[in-house]
Amino acid sequence: MFGDSDLNKVKDVQWESVLNEEGKIKFRNNNRHGRIKGFFKLVCIIIASAAIGGAVGAYIVDKKYSARVLTPNNQSMFQQGDTKTADIPKNAINKVAEAVGPAVVGISNKVDGFFGPQDESSGSGIIFDPNGYIVTNNHVIAGSEKIVVRLSSGKTLDAKLVGADARSDLAVIKVEAQNLPVAKFGDSSKVKVGDLAIAIGNPLGEEFAGSVTAGIVSALNRKISYQGAIYKVLQTDAAINPGNSGGALCNEAGEVIGINSLKLGTEQGAEGMGFAISINETKDIVKSLMNYGKVVSRPFIGIYGQSIISDANKVQGVYVKEVVKDSGAYKAGIKPTDIIVELDGKKVTKFEDLADIIDSHKIGDTVSCKVWRNGKIVQYNIVLSEMKDTNK
């Protein structure tokens, strides 16, 4: 049936026998072996392609990221890249901290204790004269038996009180040193709400000396009464904590725009409310303290008191706690327990009103004063005099 050539062809082809519908045997080409070979060829091609792709990818990764991969030489992925940390431009806070920080000092108020001098309180101060003059808050040094200043370098020096003013809560002290770094006073009248505000000081004492916090100016020309003093202040949300008092509040140009004074804490249910005495308010007072040891040419009515509101709001004004002997109020006839309800024709509802009216006058001016006494309104004329005891 088959010739030799036909047999050779048969050797290369696999056949299988099948039974057709008529019951006769019929041969059919079985190509299963060829399909299997094709499948394996395809797998080999895929494997080869993957190997080539992996090699190319590894080469690219090695070239681009080799400096960031751990190596036997202890190199790490944190090695410097193209941009070094030192190359990052300084921002305004960096610059202010470097410029003003060296001029901010720590101040310790020491009193004699059982084991020798003990820290009664601590605060901050600002060097404004290279010959050792420092401005701070009056409440930082009030009642001190010894004042010790710690410079930004860590050196400590004894200081003496030059002058203090309780009403503005400012004081000037001096250390015996020369060529000290100084801070530049700015112009707080140019400050705007939303300006950058940078506070530098020693919160909680020497352990955190030179701390820098930043925020914005939240409000201008605030007037608050605290422990008998009237503050004309800037409000900021920069963190100001105990020990920051007397430190610097700066603008982004590195100028001092305020003297950090106090913070309304959680007992008032407030957060982010710090206050600094505006530097324009400070300048003339500092000059007077340096020249005279006190604030001169400031009119004074001659009373110490506090804001008061009676039951049912029947009487509202300033309750007179004490009348200074030989003052204008004393000579006019004002007495303790009187309630001042009007001064110079203007209604008085709180102590701040009284202070504002007095500040608009000069020493020697006469102002009318109405007081509530024993259920009646009585009027007096008061001649404003100079404040004699600024630390009352």
HELIX and SHEET records of a PDB file:
HELIX    1   1 ASP A    4  ASP A   12  1                                   9    
HELIX    2   2 ARG A   32  TYR A   65  1                                  34    
HELIX    3   3 SER A   66  ARG A   68  5                                   3    
HELIX    4   4 THR A   85  ASP A   87  5                                   3    
HELIX    5   5 ALA A   92  VAL A  100  1                                   9    
HELIX    6   6 GLY A  101  ALA A  103  5                                   3    
HELIX    7   7 ASN A  138  ILE A  141  1                                   4    
HELIX    8   8 SER A  188  LYS A  190  5                                   3    
HELIX    9   9 GLU A  206  PHE A  208  5                                   3    
HELIX   10  10 THR A  266  GLN A  268  5                                   3    
HELIX   11  11 ILE A  279  TYR A  292  1                                  14    
HELIX   12  12 ASP A  311  ASN A  313  5                                   3    
HELIX   13  13 GLY A  328  ALA A  332  1                                   5    
HELIX   14  14 PHE A  351  ASP A  359  1                                   9    
SHEET    1   A 2 TRP A  15  LEU A  19  0                                        
SHEET    2   A 2 ILE A  25  ASN A  29 -1                                        
SHEET    1   B 7 VAL A 104  GLY A 113  0                                        
SHEET    2   B 7 GLY A 116  ASP A 129 -1                                        
SHEET    3   B 7 TYR A 133  ASN A 137 -1                                        
SHEET    4   B 7 LEU A 170  VAL A 175 -1                                        
SHEET    5   B 7 THR A 156  ASP A 165 -1                                        
SHEET    6   B 7 LYS A 146  ARG A 150 -1                                        
SHEET    7   B 7 VAL A 104  GLY A 113 -1                                        
SHEET    1   C 7 LYS A 184  PHE A 185  0                                        
SHEET    2   C 7 GLU A 255  LYS A 263  1                                        
SHEET    3   C 7 ALA A 248  CYS A 250 -1                                        
SHEET    4   C 7 LEU A 196  GLY A 201 -1                                        
SHEET    5   C 7 SER A 211  TYR A 226 -1                                        
SHEET    6   C 7 ALA A 229  THR A 236 -1                                        
SHEET    7   C 7 GLY A 274  SER A 278 -1                                        
SHEET    1   D 2 PRO A 299  PHE A 300  0                                        
SHEET    2   D 2 SER A 385  GLU A 386 -1                                        
SHEET    1   E 4 ILE A 303  ILE A 309  0                                        
SHEET    2   E 4 GLN A 316  VAL A 323 -1                                        
SHEET    3   E 4 ILE A 339  LEU A 343 -1                                        
SHEET    4   E 4 LYS A 346  LYS A 347 -1                                        
SHEET    1   F 5 ILE A 303  ILE A 309  0                                        
SHEET    2   F 5 GLN A 316  VAL A 323 -1                                        
SHEET    3   F 5 ILE A 339  LEU A 343 -1                                        
SHEET    4   F 5 THR A 366  ARG A 373 -1                                        
SHEET    5   F 5 LYS A 376  VAL A 383 -1                                        
END                                                                             
